[in-house]
Amino acid sequence: MREIRWQGTSFEDLKVMPKAVQRNAGYQLHLIQFGLEPSDWKPMKAIGTGVREIRIHHNGQYRIIYVSIKKEAIYILHSFQKKTQKTSKKDLNLAKARLKEIK
């Protein structure tokens, strides 16, 4: 099982989300730890190679952006509530900056 490493405030950001979102996020991350695919995800090539976004739907849209660039760990780059159809520049730039920190 691979370790999860939270970058910046990504863990704190997840903890303020609704409990149902937190449970679903925990389940999705557990799947990833064991080498399985999350239920609903998409690649985030605009952020970097191998970066993915977990999509959680619960009275709104929630996202967890992560990357597995080393076999021993999964890096959570950003957790946030999505409020528009398109991911905001602010959220993309924050995830990019956190990715640079771990490379």
SERO-4910 file (N, C-alpha, C, O; in steps of 0.05 Angstrom, whole numbers):
BEGIN
 pado doro    nc1    nc2    nc3   cac1   cac2   cac3    cc1    cc2    cc3    oc1    oc2    oc3
  Met    A     17    -24      0      0      0      0     18     25      0     36     27     16
  Arg    A     12     43    -18     28     67    -20     18     89     -1     -6     91      5
  Glu    A     37    104      9     32    126     28     19    149     13     25    154    -11
  Ile    A      2    164     27    -10    189     16      5    212     29      8    213     54
  Arg    A     14    230     13     28    254     23     12    279     13      8    283    -10
  Trp    A      4    294     33    -13    318     28      5    342     24     21    348     41
  Gln    A      1    356      2     17    380     -4      2    405      5    -23    407      1
  Gly    A     16    424     16      4    450     24    -20    446     43    -18    431     63
  Thr    A    -42    459     37    -66    457     53    -86    437     43   -110    439     50
  Ser    A    -78    419     25    -97    401     12   -113    384     33   -137    379     28
  Phe    A   -100    375     54   -114    359     74   -134    377     90   -157    369     94
  Glu    A   -125    400     98   -143    419    113   -167    427     95   -189    429    105
  Asp    A   -162    431     69   -183    438     51   -204    415     49   -228    421     47
  Leu    A   -195    391     49   -213    368     48   -229    366     73   -253    359     72
  Lys    A   -217    372     96   -231    369    122   -254    388    126   -271    384    143
  Val    A   -255    410    110   -278    428    113   -301    422     93   -321    435     94
  Met    A   -297    402     77   -317    393     58   -338    376     73   -333    366     95
  Pro    A   -362    373     62   -383    356     75   -372    328     81   -355    317     67
  Lys    A   -382    316    103   -373    290    112   -376    269     90   -359    252     87
  Ala    A   -398    270     74   -402    250     53   -380    253     32   -371    233     21
  Val    A   -371    277     26   -349    282      7   -323    271     19   -308    258      5
  Gln    A   -319    275     45   -294    265     58   -293    235     57   -272    223     51
  Arg    A   -316    222     62   -317    192     61   -312    182     33   -296    163     30
  Asn    A   -324    194     14   -320    186    -14   -291    190    -22   -279    173    -35
  Ala    A   -280    213    -15   -252    219    -22   -234    198     -9   -215    188    -22
  Gly    A   -239    191     16   -223    171     30   -224    144     15   -204    130     13
  Tyr    A   -248    137      6   -251    111     -8   -236    112    -35   -222     93    -42
  Gln    A   -239    134    -49   -225    137    -75   -194    135    -71   -181    122    -87
  Leu    A   -184    149    -51   -155    148    -46   -146    121    -37   -124    112    -44
  His    A   -163    107    -22   -157     79    -14   -154     61    -39   -135     45    -40
  Leu    A   -171     65    -58   -169     49    -83   -142     54    -97   -129     36   -105
  Ile    A   -135     80    -98   -110     87   -111    -86     75    -96    -67     67   -109
  Gln    A    -87     75    -70    -65     64    -54    -60     35    -61    -37     26    -59
  Phe    A    -80     21    -69    -77     -8    -76    -75    -12   -106    -78    -35   -116
  Gly    A    -70      9   -121    -64      7   -150    -89      5   -167    -87     -2   -191
  Leu    A   -112     12   -156   -137     11   -171   -144     39   -181   -133     59   -172
  Glu    A   -164     41   -199   -172     67   -209   -195     78   -192   -212     63   -183
  Pro    A   -195    105   -188   -218    117   -175   -243    114   -192   -241    110   -217
  Ser    A   -266    117   -181   -292    114   -195   -295    134   -218   -305    127   -239
  Asp    A   -288    159   -213   -293    181   -232   -268    199   -232   -264    213   -212
  Trp    A   -253    199   -254   -229    215   -255   -224    224   -283   -235    213   -302
  Lys    A   -206    243   -286   -197    251   -313   -168    261   -311   -159    270   -290
  Pro    A   -153    258   -332   -125    268   -332   -125    298   -332   -142    311   -343
  Met    A   -104    309   -319   -101    338   -318    -74    346   -331    -56    354   -318
  Lys    A    -73    342   -357    -48    347   -372    -39    376   -370    -15    381   -373
  Ala    A    -58    394   -366    -51    423   -363    -33    428   -339    -19    447   -338
  Ile    A    -35    410   -319    -19    413   -295      8    399   -298     29    409   -291
  Gly    A      7    374   -309     32    359   -313     26    330   -320      4    321   -318
  Thr    A     46    317   -330     44    289   -338     37    271   -314     50    273   -293
  Gly    A     17    254   -317     10    236   -296     -9    247   -275    -17    233   -257
  Val    A    -15    273   -277    -32    286   -257    -61    279   -264    -70    280   -287
  Arg    A    -77    272   -243   -105    265   -247   -122    280   -227   -113    291   -207
  Glu    A   -148    282   -235   -168    295   -218   -189    275   -211   -202    263   -229
  Ile    A   -194    271   -186   -216    255   -176   -240    273   -175   -239    295   -164
  Arg    A   -263    264   -187   -287    280   -187   -308    268   -168   -315    245   -171
  Ile    A   -317    284   -149   -337    275   -130   -361    294   -132   -359    318   -131
  His    A   -384    281   -135   -409    296   -139   -426    292   -114   -435    269   -108
  His    A   -432    313    -99   -449    312    -75   -458    341    -69   -443    356    -57
  Asn    A   -482    347    -76   -492    375    -72   -472    395    -82   -466    415    -68
  Gly    A   -460    390   -104   -439    407   -115   -417    390   -127   -419    365   -126
  Gln    A   -397    402   -137   -374    388   -149   -349    392   -132   -342    415   -125
  Tyr    A   -336    370   -125   -312    371   -110   -290    357   -125   -295    337   -139
  Arg    A   -266    366   -122   -243    355   -136   -219    350   -118   -214    366   -100
  Ile    A   -204    329   -124   -179    324   -111   -159    319   -134   -163    300   -150
  Ile    A   -138    335   -135   -118    332   -156    -94    318   -143    -84    326   -122
  Tyr    A    -85    297   -157    -63    281   -146    -44    271   -168    -51    272   -191
  Val    A    -21    262   -159     -2    250   -178     13    228   -163     20    230   -139
  Ser    A     19    206   -177     36    185   -167     61    185   -184     63    172   -204
  Ile    A     82    200   -175    106    202   -191    128    185   -180    149    180   -193
  Lys    A    124    175   -156    143    157   -144    127    133   -134    105    136   -124
  Lys    A    139    109   -136    124     85   -130    115     84   -101     95     70    -94
  Glu    A    129     97    -83    123     94    -55    101    113    -45     91    109    -23
  Ala    A     93    133    -61     74    153    -50     55    164    -71     61    165    -95
  Ile    A     32    173    -61     12    188    -77     12    216    -66      8    220    -42
  Tyr    A     17    236    -82     18    263    -73     -8    277    -80    -17    279   -103
  Ile    A    -22    287    -59    -46    302    -63    -38    332    -66    -28    344    -47
  Leu    A    -43    342    -90    -35    369    -96    -55    390    -88    -47    412    -79
  His    A    -81    384    -90   -101    404    -84   -128    391    -80   -134    371    -94
  Ser    A   -144    401    -61   -171    393    -56   -188    418    -56   -182    437    -43
  Phe    A   -210    417    -71   -226    442    -73   -255    436    -83   -260    415    -94
  Gln    A   -272    455    -78   -299    454    -89   -299    469   -115   -290    492   -117
  Lys    A   -309    456   -136   -310    468   -162   -336    483   -165   -358    472   -160
  Lys    A   -335    509   -173   -359    525   -173   -368    533   -201   -389    544   -205
  Thr    A   -351    527   -221   -358    533   -249   -352    509   -266   -340    490   -257
  Gln    A   -361    510   -291   -356    488   -309   -326    482   -314   -318    459   -316
  Lys    A   -311    503   -315   -282    501   -321   -266    504   -295   -274    521   -278
  Thr    A   -245    489   -292   -228    492   -268   -214    519   -269   -203    527   -290
  Ser    A   -215    534   -247   -204    561   -247   -174    561   -250   -160    542   -243
  Lys    A   -164    583   -261   -135    587   -264   -121    586   -237    -99    575   -235
  Lys    A   -134    597   -217   -122    597   -190   -118    568   -180    -97    562   -169
  Asp    A   -138    551   -184   -135    523   -175   -114    508   -192    -98    493   -181
  Leu    A   -113    513   -218    -93    500   -235    -65    509   -227    -47    493   -225
  Asn    A    -62    535   -223    -35    546   -216    -25    536   -189     -2    530   -186
  Leu    A    -44    533   -170    -36    523   -144    -27    494   -146     -7    487   -134
  Ala    A    -41    478   -161    -33    450   -164     -6    448   -179     10    431   -172
  Lys    A     -2    465   -199     24    465   -213     47    472   -195     68    460   -195
  Ala    A     42    493   -178     63    501   -159     70    479   -139     93    474   -133
  Arg    A     50    465   -130     55    443   -111     68    419   -124     84    405   -112
  Leu    A     62    415   -150     76    394   -165    105    400   -168    122    383   -165
  Lys    A    112    425   -173    140    433   -175    155    429   -149    179    422   -150
  Glu    A    142    432   -127    155    428   -101    164    400    -96    184    395    -83
  Ile    A    150    380   -108    157    352   -103    175    340   -124    186    318   -121
  Lys    A    179    354   -146    196    343   -168    225    350   -164    242    343   -180
***
